[in-house]
């Protein structure tokens, strides 16, 4: 993990999540922190896991599948990732 | 709030689907004629989706062994392995398995699902890491959910991706890499040599699920790990009796010196009733046949090549190179449903598989072959696939979507494009 990513704000991480979610946004809807994976984006658990893998590789961190049950909305992803980065 | 409201989207999907002839979720075999035929909806139907790879469900030795055990030991054990549920037959089965695999230890579970659930959830504790292939079977995902370990998923069949993810983990932690020999949906084989080499370079333990590869790969049918010559590198092999062995049950074999302690701590082993004596006896007979009948395996592969080549010549997009599983890829749900029910009407039963059981959002008409199929039956399957595929316009459609999948690398569909390449 690069040392400087520890200082990333939740806003900066969310901006990155927005970029990484783009290929999954098949319906081209406007995405906010409240956007839901299942009801808004029609994504199943496999797609959410693919998104997590993209985040792992972007920041070179481990994002365990164990956090999946807590991720329903996109804002929860950036918050969880920030928590992981800060250890 | 009705507890069932959470299933409204599933009910809506069910209502939208075209169920012209039978519902894949509630289909009933009215009468089973043989390993390869049954009466379904009043019609004689060729079964091309049973995972009965060696056709042992009707082998006379297996049936005789089951009948004898039924007469001598009764219909069930009515108890867990650790209470009253271990009979001499269970011991014999475990000894037979250990001899078949050439391992020190073998432990039998009541289903293959429970074998994965038990092994994965018990081996890995809260300080440990489990690394699973993205396309893992539900029993592997559920085993991860049941335990307390940190779960990491790596890209399907990708040794470099596994390596990258192992590098991020503290090498002092306990780590288990879980892969399958042959993936059941698309029928693609794992590059076990590369994956196991990466795992071992990091000092991680390896568990290989050979559910669909036992009896199918390897000189004596031990699976992909035997075929690739890396049995000494693999710590745990999990398998099932409900495919090539032709009955029900699961197992794990291993040479780990402390393996037997699992009989004291593995909850899916401890807290369920043991297999009934007749099942244990037929499984034992089947494993003995498997170890000594290369001709059955050869017939299976002849059949597999015939179907795979035939479907491919017709122009269908298939999920993987030749194996006893040939999965025809269809891109839309309604098309897959129509195809499945029209095939059934034409007298051919295959499996209809939906996401998330399938990778990359594809719908599959999944065929699995048996050594018991005749060349004539496979010709009929191919004829019906051609007729229905043409009538529904699926043949030209799969050509188009195949081209689409190849141009979409970088998108979520790339796993399948890679598998079909």
Interface residues (C-beta under 8 A of the other chain):
Chain A: X1 X23 X24 X44 X45 X46 X47 X49 X50 X52 X53 X56 X57 X60 X61 X62 X64 X65 X66
Chain B: X134 X144 X150 X151 X152 X153 X155 X164 X165 X168 X169 X355 X356 X359 X361 X410 X411 X412
